[in-house]
Amino acid sequence: MKNYQKTKIACYLGFVTQAIAANFAPLLFLKFHNDYHISLGNIALISTFFFFTQLLVDLFCARYVDRIGYRTSIVISEVCSAVGLVGLAFLPELLPSPFLGIIISVIVYAIGSGLIEVLCSPIVEACPFENKEATMSLLHSFYCWGSVGTILVSTLFFSIFGINSWKWLAVLLAFIPAVNIYNFATCPIEHLVEEGSGMSVKKLCKMPLFWVAVILMICSGASELSMSQWASAYAEAALGFSKSIGDLIGPCLFAVAMGICRVFYGKYGDKWDLNKFMVGSGMLCVICYLMASISGSPIIGLIGCIVCGFSVGIMWPGTISISSKTFPTGGTAMFALLAMAGDLGGSIGPAIVGRVAQNHDGNMRAGIGVGIIFPIILLIGLFLMSKLTGSKE
């Protein structure tokens, strides 16, 4: 009998790996700036290379992963993640340009992160678990716990051993994807659709309903990242907290709240209608953005920022679950395009917030305020999806 729990654990660790890849380097940006004399403009390019590489991997997966195979591709993801993290520790010193060493390492582990993002969801969806929607939500909660763990473990490690020991921490973190290579190499992996029978990118793009799903994913990514990426700056500039406290109560508590939502739905999802739960979350998200942007009270603003994490928790995995039911033969192409849409939203949202804040003399409340458009559009998209599918959800 196949042990699908092993598959689930491998995918859990996959999302933890993705969280490490997304959150570890940003904790070291000032260290890179001071030690390697890299300009802040070039430091900002590190995140750009990371997310752009993920977008390219999403596109690659839509066309080629089915040919390569799920197992081979997901094992490659863990290899790239481990190699990239180890490379981050050594390449800046080995290459003539430290910045080049950092960028190469980031691109390598971003390839792994992109493959994890596209493949773990369909791998779990293909397993014969009873409540797929709840399982998907629980799966995605491990990205949240991975983010929180990365921040807390790094803070503790640096306080004990000093930030100059960051290279050792990078190597230690690389053990997680390294161990997971074996997990993915040996766990049972099924396919959502028979080989060659999944929908093509061209066929998906011809379906109006699929574009509604794409809009939902863009708004999910934007609603989440617009708040979380600016949470620390918001806590510092708008609420008056120090930088270190801002890091902990901003992105860290946001991720905790988001993880709680996903665990909650993972445990009780069989008792809730997914579409209604997402509508309620969208409404709560609108309220949270209002609290953070127009309230004159720092406490209310902080509560809005943190609770926003709970409100966006179901959006990404929920959209994937809805799409899986709506397009049962969507296959890898569907998951890849949805991941790309989510990444696109996660890139556009924070950029708009930052631009608006800059145009209002650094007013973070004004920047956060414009982010309210994303949960509003998501609510409209959910209404359209419900109507076009005959309210099956």
C-alpha positions as CSV (number, residue, x, y, z in Angstrom):
1,M,0.0,0.0,0.0
2,K,1.3,3.4,-1.0
3,N,2.2,5.8,1.8
4,Y,0.8,9.1,0.7
5,Q,1.6,10.7,4.1
6,K,5.2,10.6,3.0
7,T,4.2,12.5,-0.1
8,K,2.4,15.1,2.0
9,I,5.4,15.5,4.4
10,A,7.7,16.0,1.4
11,C,5.5,18.7,0.0
12,Y,5.2,20.4,3.4
13,L,9.0,20.5,3.5
14,G,9.0,21.8,-0.1
15,F,7.0,24.8,1.0
16,V,9.3,25.4,4.0
17,T,12.2,25.4,1.5
18,Q,10.4,27.9,-0.6
19,A,9.8,30.1,2.4
20,I,13.6,30.0,3.3
21,A,14.4,30.9,-0.3
22,A,12.1,33.9,-0.3
23,N,12.9,35.2,3.2
24,F,16.5,34.5,4.1
25,A,18.5,36.8,1.8
26,P,16.4,39.9,2.5
27,L,17.4,39.5,6.2
28,L,21.0,40.0,5.0
29,F,20.5,43.0,2.6
30,L,22.3,45.5,4.9
31,K,25.0,43.0,5.7
32,F,25.7,42.5,1.9
33,H,25.6,46.3,1.5
34,N,28.2,46.9,4.2
35,D,30.5,43.9,3.8
36,Y,30.6,43.7,0.0
37,H,30.1,47.4,-0.7
38,I,27.1,46.7,-3.0
39,S,24.9,49.7,-3.7
40,L,21.4,49.8,-2.4
41,G,20.2,49.9,-6.0
42,N,21.9,46.7,-6.8
43,I,20.7,45.2,-3.4
44,A,17.1,45.8,-4.6
45,L,17.9,43.8,-7.7
46,I,18.3,40.7,-5.6
47,S,14.6,40.4,-5.0
48,T,13.9,41.3,-8.7
49,F,16.1,38.5,-9.9
50,F,14.4,36.1,-7.5
51,F,10.8,36.8,-8.5
52,F,11.6,37.2,-12.2
53,T,13.3,33.8,-12.2
54,Q,10.3,32.3,-10.6
55,L,8.1,33.8,-13.3
56,L,10.3,32.3,-16.0
57,V,10.1,28.9,-14.3
58,D,6.3,29.1,-14.1
59,L,6.3,29.6,-17.9
60,F,8.7,26.8,-18.4
61,C,6.6,24.4,-16.3
62,A,3.5,25.1,-18.3
63,R,5.1,23.7,-21.4
64,Y,7.8,21.2,-20.4
65,V,7.3,19.7,-16.9
66,D,4.9,17.0,-18.2
67,R,7.6,15.8,-20.6
68,I,10.3,15.8,-18.0
69,G,8.1,14.2,-15.3
70,Y,6.9,15.3,-11.9
71,R,9.4,13.2,-9.9
72,T,12.5,14.4,-11.8
73,S,11.4,18.0,-11.8
74,I,10.6,18.1,-8.0
75,V,13.9,16.4,-7.1
76,I,15.6,19.0,-9.3
77,S,13.8,21.7,-7.3
78,E,15.3,20.5,-4.0
79,V,18.8,20.1,-5.5
80,C,18.7,23.7,-6.9
81,S,17.4,25.0,-3.5
82,A,20.2,23.3,-1.6
83,V,22.9,24.2,-4.1
84,G,21.7,27.8,-4.2
85,L,21.7,28.3,-0.4
86,V,25.2,26.8,-0.1
87,G,26.3,28.9,-3.0
88,L,25.1,32.0,-1.2
89,A,27.6,31.2,1.6
90,F,30.6,30.7,-0.7
91,L,30.2,32.2,-4.2
92,P,30.5,35.9,-3.1
93,E,34.0,35.2,-1.7
94,L,35.1,32.9,-4.6
95,L,34.0,35.1,-7.5
96,P,35.7,38.4,-8.4
97,S,32.4,40.2,-7.9
98,P,30.5,39.4,-4.7
99,F,27.3,40.7,-6.2
100,L,27.6,38.3,-9.1
101,G,28.1,35.4,-6.7
102,I,24.9,36.5,-4.8
103,I,22.8,36.8,-8.0
104,I,24.0,33.4,-9.3
105,S,23.1,31.8,-6.0
106,V,19.7,33.5,-5.9
107,I,18.8,32.5,-9.4
108,V,19.7,28.9,-8.7
109,Y,17.6,28.6,-5.6
110,A,14.8,30.7,-7.3
111,I,14.6,27.9,-9.9
112,G,14.1,25.4,-7.1
113,S,11.5,27.7,-5.5
114,G,9.6,28.2,-8.7
115,L,9.4,24.4,-9.4
116,I,8.2,23.8,-5.8
117,E,5.5,26.5,-6.2
118,V,4.2,24.9,-9.4
119,L,4.5,21.2,-8.6
120,C,3.7,20.7,-4.9
121,S,0.0,21.7,-5.3
122,P,-0.8,19.3,-8.2
123,I,1.2,16.5,-6.4
124,V,-1.0,16.8,-3.3
125,E,-4.1,17.4,-5.4
126,A,-3.5,14.1,-7.2
127,C,-3.2,12.1,-3.9
128,P,-6.3,10.3,-2.8
129,F,-7.0,12.5,0.3
130,E,-10.6,12.9,1.4
131,N,-10.9,16.7,1.7
132,K,-8.8,18.2,-1.1
133,E,-9.6,21.8,-0.3
134,A,-8.7,21.5,3.4
135,T,-5.6,19.5,2.5
136,M,-4.5,22.2,0.1
137,S,-5.0,25.0,2.7
138,L,-3.0,23.1,5.2
139,L,-0.2,22.5,2.7
140,H,0.1,26.2,1.9
141,S,0.2,27.0,5.7
142,F,3.7,25.5,5.7
143,Y,5.0,28.4,3.6
144,C,3.8,30.7,6.4
145,W,5.4,28.6,9.2
146,G,8.5,28.4,7.1
147,S,8.6,32.2,6.8
148,V,8.1,32.7,10.5
149,G,10.7,30.0,11.3
150,T,13.2,31.6,9.0
151,I,12.8,35.0,10.6
152,L,12.8,33.7,14.2
153,V,15.6,31.1,13.8
154,S,17.8,33.7,12.0
155,T,17.2,36.3,14.7
156,L,18.0,33.8,17.4
157,F,21.1,32.5,15.5
158,F,22.5,36.0,15.0
159,S,21.9,37.0,18.6
160,I,23.9,33.9,19.8
161,F,26.6,33.6,17.2
162,G,26.6,37.1,15.7
163,I,25.5,38.1,12.2
164,N,29.0,37.4,10.8
165,S,28.2,33.7,11.2
166,W,25.4,34.0,8.6
167,K,27.2,31.7,6.1
168,W,27.0,28.8,8.6
169,L,23.3,29.4,8.9
170,A,22.9,29.3,5.1
171,V,24.6,25.9,5.0
172,L,22.5,24.6,7.9
173,L,19.3,25.8,6.2
174,A,20.4,24.0,3.0
175,F,20.0,20.7,4.9
176,I,16.2,20.9,4.7
177,P,16.0,20.7,0.9
178,A,19.0,18.3,0.9
179,V,17.1,15.8,3.1
180,N,13.9,16.4,1.0
181,I,15.7,15.1,-2.1
182,Y,15.4,11.6,-0.7
183,N,11.7,12.2,0.3
184,F,10.7,13.2,-3.2
185,A,12.8,10.5,-4.8
186,T,11.0,7.7,-2.8
187,C,7.5,8.9,-2.0
188,P,4.5,7.9,-4.2
189,I,3.7,10.5,-6.9
190,E,0.5,10.4,-8.9
191,H,-0.7,12.5,-11.8
192,L,-3.9,14.6,-12.0
193,V,-4.6,13.6,-15.6
194,E,-3.3,10.8,-17.9
195,E,-0.1,11.6,-19.7
196,G,-0.8,13.8,-22.7
197,S,-4.5,14.4,-21.8
198,G,-4.0,17.7,-19.8
199,M,-5.3,20.9,-21.3
200,S,-2.8,23.0,-23.3
201,V,-1.9,26.6,-22.5
202,K,-3.7,27.7,-25.7
203,K,-6.9,25.8,-24.8
204,L,-6.9,27.2,-21.3
205,C,-6.4,30.7,-22.5
206,K,-9.4,30.4,-24.8
207,M,-11.7,29.9,-21.8
208,P,-13.2,33.1,-20.3
209,L,-13.7,31.3,-17.0
210,F,-10.0,30.6,-16.8
211,W,-9.2,34.3,-17.1
212,V,-11.5,34.9,-14.1
213,A,-9.3,32.4,-12.2
214,V,-6.2,34.2,-13.3
215,I,-7.6,37.5,-12.0
216,L,-8.4,35.8,-8.7
217,M,-4.8,34.7,-8.4
218,I,-3.4,38.1,-9.4
219,C,-5.5,39.7,-6.7
220,S,-4.7,37.0,-4.2
221,G,-0.9,37.6,-4.7
222,A,-1.4,41.4,-4.6
223,S,-3.6,41.4,-1.6
224,E,-1.1,39.3,0.3
225,L,2.2,40.8,-0.7
226,S,1.0,44.5,-0.8
227,M,0.6,44.3,3.0
228,S,3.2,41.8,4.0
229,Q,6.1,43.3,1.9
230,W,5.4,46.7,3.4
231,A,4.4,45.5,6.9
232,S,7.8,46.3,8.5
233,A,8.1,49.7,6.9
234,Y,4.4,50.5,7.8
235,A,5.0,49.5,11.4
236,E,8.1,51.7,11.5
237,A,7.0,54.8,9.5
238,A,3.3,55.0,10.2
239,L,3.1,53.4,13.6
240,G,6.4,54.6,15.1
241,F,8.0,51.3,16.0
242,S,11.7,50.6,15.8
243,K,13.2,48.7,12.9
244,S,13.8,45.4,14.8
245,I,10.3,45.5,16.5
246,G,8.8,46.5,13.1
247,D,10.3,43.3,11.5
248,L,8.9,41.1,14.3
249,I,5.4,42.6,14.6
250,G,5.0,43.3,10.9
251,P,5.9,40.5,8.5
252,C,6.3,37.9,11.3
253,L,2.9,38.3,12.9
254,F,1.3,38.7,9.5
255,A,2.7,35.3,8.5
256,V,1.5,33.8,11.8
257,A,-2.0,35.1,11.2
258,M,-1.9,33.8,7.6
259,G,-0.7,30.4,8.8
260,I,-3.5,30.2,11.4
261,C,-6.1,30.8,8.8
262,R,-4.8,28.0,6.6
263,V,-4.5,25.6,9.5
264,F,-8.0,26.5,10.6
265,Y,-9.5,25.8,7.1
266,G,-7.3,22.7,6.9
267,K,-8.9,21.4,10.0
268,Y,-12.5,22.5,9.6
269,G,-12.7,23.0,5.9
270,D,-15.1,20.1,5.4
271,K,-17.7,22.1,7.4
272,W,-17.3,25.3,5.3
273,D,-18.3,26.3,1.8
274,L,-15.0,27.4,0.2
275,N,-16.6,30.1,-2.0
276,K,-18.4,31.7,1.0
277,F,-15.3,31.4,3.2
278,M,-13.3,33.3,0.5
279,V,-16.0,35.9,0.1
280,G,-15.9,36.5,3.9
281,S,-12.1,36.6,3.8
282,G,-12.2,39.2,1.0
283,M,-14.6,41.4,3.0
284,L,-12.4,41.1,6.1
285,C,-9.4,42.0,3.9
286,V,-11.1,45.2,2.7
287,I,-11.8,46.1,6.4
288,C,-8.2,45.5,7.3
289,Y,-6.8,47.7,4.6
290,L,-9.2,50.4,5.7
291,M,-8.1,50.0,9.3
292,A,-4.4,50.2,8.3
293,S,-4.9,53.2,6.0
294,I,-7.4,55.6,7.6
295,S,-7.4,54.9,11.3
296,G,-5.6,57.5,13.4
297,S,-4.9,54.9,16.1
298,P,-1.6,53.0,15.9
299,I,-3.1,50.1,17.7
300,I,-6.1,49.8,15.3
301,G,-3.7,50.2,12.4
302,L,-1.4,47.4,13.7
303,I,-4.5,45.1,14.3
304,G,-5.6,45.8,10.7
305,C,-2.1,44.9,9.4
306,I,-1.9,41.6,11.4
307,V,-5.5,40.4,10.8
308,C,-5.0,41.1,7.1
309,G,-2.7,38.0,7.2
310,F,-5.6,35.9,8.4
311,S,-7.9,37.4,5.7
312,V,-5.6,36.6,2.8
313,G,-4.7,33.1,4.1
314,I,-7.3,31.2,2.0
315,M,-7.1,33.3,-1.1
316,W,-4.1,31.6,-2.9
317,P,-4.8,27.9,-2.0
318,G,-8.6,28.5,-2.3
319,T,-8.3,29.8,-5.8
320,I,-6.2,26.7,-6.7
321,S,-8.8,24.4,-5.2
322,I,-11.7,26.2,-7.1
323,S,-9.7,26.0,-10.3
324,S,-8.9,22.3,-9.9
325,K,-12.7,21.6,-9.6
326,T,-13.6,23.9,-12.4
327,F,-10.9,22.6,-14.8
328,P,-10.4,19.0,-13.8
329,T,-8.2,18.3,-16.9
330,G,-6.2,21.6,-16.5
331,G,-3.1,19.6,-15.6
332,T,0.3,21.1,-15.0
333,A,-0.3,24.0,-17.5
334,M,-3.1,25.3,-15.3
335,F,-1.1,25.1,-12.0
336,A,1.9,26.8,-13.7
337,L,-0.2,29.7,-15.2
338,L,-2.0,30.2,-11.9
339,A,1.3,30.3,-10.0
340,M,2.6,32.8,-12.6
341,A,-0.5,35.0,-12.1
342,G,0.0,34.9,-8.3
343,D,3.7,35.9,-8.7
344,L,2.6,38.7,-11.0
345,G,0.2,40.0,-8.5
346,G,2.8,39.7,-5.8
347,S,5.2,41.8,-7.9
348,I,2.6,44.4,-9.0
349,G,0.9,45.0,-5.7
350,P,3.9,46.1,-3.6
351,A,5.2,48.2,-6.4
352,I,2.0,50.2,-6.7
353,V,1.9,50.6,-2.9
354,G,5.5,51.8,-2.9
355,R,4.9,54.2,-5.8
356,V,1.8,55.8,-4.2
357,A,3.6,56.2,-0.9
358,Q,6.5,57.9,-2.6
359,N,4.2,60.2,-4.5
360,H,2.6,61.2,-1.2
361,D,6.0,62.2,0.5
362,G,6.5,58.7,2.0
363,N,3.1,58.4,3.5
364,M,2.7,54.7,4.1
365,R,-1.0,55.0,5.0
366,A,-1.7,56.4,1.5
367,G,0.3,53.6,-0.1
368,I,-1.5,50.9,1.9
369,G,-4.8,52.6,1.2
370,V,-4.5,52.0,-2.6
371,G,-4.0,48.3,-1.9
372,I,-7.7,48.0,-1.1
373,I,-8.5,47.7,-4.8
374,F,-7.1,44.2,-4.9
375,P,-9.5,42.5,-2.4
376,I,-12.4,44.4,-4.0
377,I,-11.5,43.1,-7.5
378,L,-11.1,39.6,-5.9
379,L,-14.7,39.8,-4.5
380,I,-16.0,40.8,-7.9
381,G,-14.1,37.8,-9.4
382,L,-15.5,35.4,-6.9
383,F,-19.0,36.7,-7.8
384,L,-18.4,36.1,-11.5
385,M,-16.9,32.7,-10.9
386,S,-19.9,31.7,-8.8
387,K,-22.4,32.9,-11.4
388,L,-20.5,31.3,-14.4
389,T,-20.2,27.9,-12.6
390,G,-23.8,27.9,-11.5
391,S,-22.7,28.4,-7.8
392,K,-21.4,24.9,-7.6
393,E,-18.8,25.8,-5.1
